[in-house]
Each structure stands twice: as C-alpha cells, then as structure tokens.
Amino acid sequence: MKGPVIARSARTERVLTSLLGLVAVAAGGAAIAVGLGWLGAFRAQRPVLDPLLADWISTNPQWTKLIGIALGLLLLLGGLMWTVRALRPEHQPDVLLDNSPAGRLEVTSGAVTAAVSADAEALAGVSRAKARLVGTAEEPALRLYLWLAEGTDVRRIWQTLDADVLSRARSALGVQRLPTAVRLELDSAKPTRVR
C-alpha cells in the first residue's frame, strides 16, 4: 500500500522502458562486436543487411510494403496505448461506509478531501491545505499538502495533525489505518510594500 500513497505507480512504464533500453544496449553491443571483428573478420566485412534478405525484399515489394505497414501500425498502436495509460487520471475512490439492507451510505472522495483540508487549515500555523484521496475503496490512502506560515513549529503541527486531523479522518471513514503522505511547504511571505 506504500506505492499509491506517496505517488502514482509508474512500475509498468519503468519496466517497459527498462526492457526497451536493454534491447537497445544489446543490439548496440552486438553491432560493436561484429564491427570490431570479435565474431570473425568475415562477418565484419559483410553488409548490415543480409544479401539474401535484400534480394527477397527487391523481388517481393508488395510483401515488404505490407510487412512494413503492419509493423508501423503495431508500433503506433503500442505507443498510443502506452500514452493513454500514462496520461489517464488517477483513481479517486469513494468510500462505502454502510451497505446494509436498510440502505447504502457512500462518501465521495471530494467530500472526504474537502473535510480533511478544512480540518488541516484550522490548525494554527497552517495557511493552506490540500488533500487527495487515493488507493481503493477498500484500502483508501491520503495525500496531504500543507503550506505553513513562517515561524511555525513543525513538530507541534505534526503531532496535532496526527492526533486530531488524521484520527478524525480514520474514525469518520471507519478504518483502523489510513496511510498518509504529508508534504510540508513554507508558504511564500506576502510582499511588503516599500515606501
């Protein structure tokens, strides 16, 4: 559960990029080994494109065009799918509090984040607060951004945040634990007018 709390997971993008990088490094290493003659002097003298393959391409131009178009479309489709997956909005779950036969009680993520933000902004020394509910409906997590006024005691804010704001959020959501990533920033001071 640590992943979605701190940041959106980019595991798939990292794995695919790493695999593509490894393939490119392996192809480059093989080309260098062949070019330097490490795999034999005869192979180093041969052209990059095998003569048999070059002959087949020149005698079958229709098949060559069809294969090239199909490979291009596959690469385009793969790139579009990768882009859509990387750019899709992050899921913000609604929390189901009660699903009894008498009725269903569900709290939207917007209501939770507005309440937590308002609760955090009420702390002395916090000038602004922004919350974001992430994870799943069964295991929600919270990202909390706090902008502190200059001279604020960070230790006191941290203790009050955990004892008051986050404990109220856990009890309101009916969960024992609510993983939370807190980002603290110093709010920019208001510009002073020079006279």
N, C-alpha and C positions, 0 to 999 in steps of 0.2 A: 504493500500500500504506500510505500515511500515515494514511488515514482510520480503518480499524478498529483501528490500534494505539492511538491516543490516546483515541478514544471511539467509541461505536457511531454508525454513519452515520444521520443524520436528513435526508438530502438529499430524499427523496420527500416527507416531511412538510413540509419548508420550501418546496418548490416548490408543493405543493398549497395551503398556507396563503397563500403569496405571490400565487398566481393568484386565490384567493377574495378576498383583500384588494384586488387590483387591480380585480376586477369590482365589488366594493362601492364603491370610490372612484369608479370611472367612473359607476356608477349614481347615486351621490350628487351628483357633479359635473353630470351631465345634468339631474337634478331641480332643482338650484340654478339652472342656466342657463335652464331652462324657466320656473321660478317667478319669476325676476327679469325675465323678458320679453326676454332676449337673443335668443331664437329667434322673436320676434314676440309682439305683445300679445295676439293671438287665442289662441295656444297657452297663454299664461299664465292665461287665463280659463277654459279647458276643465277639466273634472274629470280626476282622475288616471286613472280607469278609463274607457276609451273608451265612449261611449254605445252604439255598435254591439255591442261585446263584452258590455256589461251587458245589452242586450236578448237576445243569444244565450244568455247564462247563465240568464236568467229563463225563456226559452222551452224550454231543454233541461236541466232539472235532473238527469236521470239521467246524461247525458254529463258534466256538470260534476262530479258526485259521483265518477264513475269516474275521470276525469282527476285529480281531487284525491287520491283514494286511491292511484292509481298513482304520482303524484309523491311522496306521503308515503312509500310503501313503498320507492321508489328512494332517497330521501334516508336513510331508516332503514338500508337495506342498505349504502349507501355509508359511512355513519357507523360501522356495526358492523365493516365490513371495515377501515376506517382504524384503528379502535380495536384490533382484533385484531392488525393488522400492527405498530402502535406498541408493544403490550404483549408481543409474543411474546418468549420468552427468546432471548438471544444465542447464536449457534452457537459451541460449543467443540469444535474439531476434534481427532480422534485422528490421530496421526502414523504413517504407514506407513513403517517402516524397511527392510523387505525383503519383496519379493513374488516370490521366485524359485520355480521348480518344486519345489524341496526343501521349501519351507514359506513361511508368511506370518508376518511379525513386525510387530505393530502395538502402539504405546504409547498408552494412553488419555491424554486431556488432564489428568485428575485425577492420574495418576502423574507427569506432567511438572511440573505446578504444585506438587505436594507436594515433589518433589525440589528444585526451584528455590527454593521457600520455605524449606525446611530448610537449603539451602546458604547462602542470604542471611542467615538468622537466626544462622548460625555466625560471621558477621563481627563483630569487636569493635566495639561501639557500636550495633549494631542490636538493639533489644529485641523487635521483632516484624516479620514479613514475610508478605506475601500475594501470590501470583502468579496470573495468569489467562491462559490460552492462548486466543487469538482468531485470526481470519483463516480461512484454508482449510488443508486437509491438505497441499496443495502449497506454500503460502506461509504458514506459521504466523507469528504475531506474539505478543508477550508484553507484558502489563501487569504492572508490579511496584510494589507499595506497600510502602514501608519506613518503620517508625517508629523514630526514632533517639533514643538516650538523650541527656540533657542534657550538653553539653560535647563532643560527638562531632565529630571533624574530618571535615567533609562531603567535602572534596577527597580525603582518603585513602579514604573509603568509596566514592566514585565510581570512583576508579582500581582499587581492589580488586574492586569489583563487575564492572567491565568485563573486567579481566584474569583473574579467577578464575571467578566465578559464571556470567557470560554466555558466556564462552569454553567452559566445560564444557558448558553447555546446548547451544551450537551444535554442538560435536563429538558430543555424545550423540544429538542429533537428526539429525546428518549433513547439516546445512545450512551454507552459506557465510555467510549473513547471517540474523540473527534480529532484525527491527525490534522495538525495546523502548521503551516509555514508562515512565519511572520517576517515581513520586510520592514525595517525601520529606516526612515529617511529624515534628514533635517530639513524642515520647511524653510523655503527661502524667506529671508527677512524682508519686510516691507521697505521699499526705498524711502530714504529720508530726503526731505526737501532742503536744498541748500539755499541759504538766504544771504 
